[in-house]
Amino acid sequence: MKFNLFILSLLFTMTMFTSCNPDDADPVNEEEVITTFTYTLTPKSGGSPVLLKFSDPDGDGGAAPVITGGALENGKTYTGRITLINEVANPDVDISAEVKAEGTDHQFFFAVTESLNDAFTLAYTDADASGNPVGLETEFNTVKTATGSLRITLRHKPNKAATGVKNGDITNAGGETDAEVTFSLEIK
Amino acid sequence: MLHLFKSGVLAGTMLFSLSLRGQDCTLRVRGVVEDIHHHAGLEYATVYVEETGQGSICTETGEFSIENLCKGSYHFLVSHLGCQSQRHFISINRDTIIHFHLEHHATMLSEVLVSENRSKTGIGLQHYSIGGAGLQALAGKDLSQIAAQIPGVSVLKSGVGLSKPVINGLYGHRIQILNQGVPQEGQQWGLDHAPEIDPLTFQKISVVKGSAAVKYGVNAMAGVLILESQSIRNDPHVHGHVQAMYLSNGRGLMTNLQFSQALPALRYRFNGTFKVSGDQHTPDYYLTNTAAGQQSFALQLTNDPGKKYYRSLYLSSFSNQTGLLLGSHVGNLTDLEAALQSKEPLYTRKEFSYGIEAPRQQVNHLLIKFENRVNGSHGKTWGGDVAVQKNSRKEFDVRRGGRDSIPSLGLHLWNIWADVFLTKENDKSKFSLGLQPRFGHNKNEAGTGVYPLIPNYTQLNHAAYASWIQKWGNVSAELGSRYEYQLLKVSRYTRDGQLQKPEHRFQNAALNAGAEYQPNDKFSVKTNVAFIHRSPQVHELYSDGLHQGLAAIEEGNAMLGAEQSWKVSADLRYHLGQENQIALSVYYHNIDKFIFLAPTGTNRLTVRGAFPVFRYFQEGVNLKGLDLLVHQGIGHHLEINVKAAYVHGSYREDGSGLIYMPPFQSSAEVSTLFSKWWVWEDIKLTLDASYTAKARMNTRPMDLVAPPKEYTLFGLSWSGKQTVAKKQFVYTLKGENIFNVKYRDYLNRLRYFADDPGRNITFRIQFIF
């Protein structure tokens, strides 16, 4: 008899499950996504800045990102500055500030297609706590006219001590890629 | 290690009282020690009375005699070379005859015959298990590695301790793991999600291939892994063991304590394991961040007042923390290419460490089970089991902004399962009928800051099943059927921020028919046909996210229908003599609408570069294969085991191969036994070799790199017992991959980045009390 009661209460408990619903999903606040990657090149001699921009306001997936290239003038010096914004999070997060704060764990690398070889020189003008470059701030000198593409890569935890890394050579950097965007670039 | 026996018959004793004229300290105990299978007396078996130190060595026919015992209760320790020793607590009030039955092959693989309806699992064909000393000798291995001792079972690895069992080429949601009779409910969808189980808790680990879905659900398409505890012996004293182990590769330490006791009101058994290990080492370098830790305990309480009722309460808790190889974590395709081309994994450090950093996993699993049996008249048994499981999984990635300590994925899964059944059995037949309600609730931890891979959901799964086994002379037959109703309710945000609440209703079924013909003691043949209709799981419908290890985006497909599987298998056994046998299984498995992940051919551009998009598709596939086992037992000077397994899986449409199919594997093991040398007894020396062939290159999807080449590994082990002050110590010294061979295994997902671990020497000491 005791056992039958047990079975009955068991079946009763089971019927209660039929009315169960899942917990509503929590809205996702994606904190680390970079939705806007801007490389702002301001001429040192004055004039309006050139913006190279990658914009994917809804984050990974959804609508495809929009990438805007730019044109620079030959024989000029530009101050380069990278800003990274996360617009998916609410409120917006300034990812470049996080990169700056964790400077020793980050570095930007710049690479070009063949046609842009020797068309400009680029130098890191910032440094992390250990005196190694980060790449949020750069100086960009155009030396000849050319058209091609510029690829900027942000590596998380690169080995800055490896050969060539401090000079901007990605070959031995290792690390995990946090951002990799390619802009069309014209020097005229 | 391998042998076939009728399990379910636990080695036991029979007592006959002879005479009533016994007086104090003149009592005589005599009897026979027999092999449980062949009922042949075991020469040189020993019977030892622990309290008095008296003992007897058995004659040629297995007879023993111990004289001048006083009236009282004694522990009888029964041992024989190659058998697991037994301890029985018996009251001696008069001259007594005792028949001891030793499990000559407790260390070996075994079989449950269809006619053996006392089997605890009650299911038929193709049943292999590992128990006793054989299981003890595998201490320190994880569950999948232990199961892989059985032919046809392989291991899919993603790191240290992160391994999943593969049965006849299938894994994950196509096999069922039964933890104390309860379907294990974790996040089984992940290829790097290992079963949350401590194998040291169990006394027997079995694999049933095919035909088990009727009782255990449609997920048991490829087979069931059954983990069981032995019933607790009726002994009023505390008995058990404590063991410690050192593993050279990873400098691992493991301790384990197990004890049981029968109190007047209840019997209990406790098991606790603590394990820690550091970075593993390949022949050339450390596998940085492959340290792991595990803590687990289990407590079983049983109560059987009289023969009519049986109740049992089982509690277990399992936690582990595992580091993932740093070099296997990539940010995009460029990183992946660099990782694939690197000679040694990126981020490899020169120094050893016990530290676990991101990427890492942290898992907790809790199981509470209540078991209730009422034995009625006419062979009727009523049963009611309820189990509650809670699984929490947190995965931590390398993140920015100090977020390494915030999980990228946090899942909390609750499960309630019950089984209410009636069985009716006699010598010739067994009939079972049951209802199995199940309820699951999965919730994502909020605040991870990452889009969840698996949505929040609840899942109802109510099932009814019936099975029937009948025996006529040398022919047996089995029939079974199961029906399942499934209701899945999902709550998720789409990528563009819309809250969606889709619902799915499915009806699943499983049917099984089997027959066995055993014309004589030497030969038996069994055939089985199983049909299963399995609905898609939530990850196949709704997973969405980036797979960090392979730089691919994985998408579920809400339009998927159910898989339909037909499996035909035949099992042949031939006993050349008492100790020699051959077992061969062949099977053909056809699955319509097989669900698999494949590239869509499109790439998705993100701020980290372009990623290939993978989605779940359905297509007809078939698998065919064979498993072979050849065994020569002791009784000869050498014990020899040879195993081989082959499976071929392909898409029906174009015959191209399925990915992650185990390549051909074979192994051989030769052991010699010595009864005594210096201070040790029951010494066993084993040499083993295992060969794994090169897998076929995959074209759908194209594998990232060509399959690794074939390899052969050698192992050597020694074990012996020592008796000190009437207590037993067991020592094991074992070397795996003793020639430090550099190799990569096709089923190890780290093969893209690193070699497999090199030589490992383990030393174990066990104290039995």
Interface residues (C-beta under 8 A of the other chain):
Chain A: F3 F6 I7 L10 L11 T13 M14 F17 T18 C20 N21 P22 D23 D24 A25 D26 P27 V28 N29 E30 E31 E32 V33 I34 T35 F37 F54 D56 D58 G59 D60 G61 G62 A64 P65 A89 I95 E98 V99 A101 E102 D105 T153 H156 K157 G174 G175 E176 T177 D178 A179 E180 V181
Chain B: Y309 H329 V330 G331 N332 T334 D335 A338 L346 Y347 N372 V374 W382 G384 V386 V398 R399 R400 G401 R403 I416 A418 V420 L435 P437 F439 H441 N442 K443 N444 A446 G447 G449 V450 Y451 P452 P455 N456 Y457 T458 L460 H462 L487 K489 V490 S491 R492 Y493 R495 D496 G497 L499 K501 D544 L546 I553 R604 L605 T606 V607 R608 G609
